[in-house]
Amino acid sequence: ESTALDENGSPVEYWDGTFKGDKVPMGAYAWRIVATFTDDEKWPSDQCSTDEDGNKIVGYGTVTLIR
């Protein structure tokens, strides 16, 4: 999870292959992006939907971790 953005609003952090400080095993992992904007504007995306808390889900996919 990250809320760090640069001056243009782009993410500045990345996943380093750990969870709560421990390395995770090799494998495929699912990810999703949840964005809530202060002005309630939707992130432009064809995949945009809403989760159970009303947050905008603007993207999802998988990443394969190999060491």
N, C-alpha and C positions, 0 to 999 in steps of 0.2 A: 504494500500500500504506500502511496506517495501523494502528497499534495504540492510538491516542489515544482515550480514552473519558472521559466526564464521570462525576460521582459516582454516577449512576444506571446506568452501563454503556452509554450511548448514544454513538455516534460523534460526535466534535467536529470532524473535518476533512472536506474535500470535494475532489472533483477539479476542478482549475482549468484543464483543457484543455491541459495540458502533459505531456510524457513526458521524464524525465531533464533537465528544465529547458527543453526546446524546445517551442514551440507545435505541436500536431498539426493536420493538415489537417481541414477540415470533413468530416463523414461520420458514419456509424453505428458505434458501438463497443459491444462486448459487455463485460459486467461480471459478476462473481460474488463472493459473500461466502463466505469460508472462516473458520470459527470453531473454535478448540480451547479448551475450558474447563479450568481447573485441577482441577475436581471431576468431569470427564468427563460432566457433565450435557449432554443434547442441547438445542440451541436449538429451541423449538417452531416447527415449520414443516411444511407438507404436502410441500414440495419437498426435505426433508432427505435427503441421501445422503452417501456418503463418497468422497473422491478417492483417487488411487493411493498417497498417503502416510498414509492413515488419518484425515485431517482432515475435519471435518464441513463439507459444502457446504450452506449454508442458504438460498441465494438466488441468482438469476441474472436477467439481463435485458439490455436495450440502452439506450443513451443516444445521442441525435443531437446532434452539435456543429455549431452554426452561428455564424458571426461577423458 
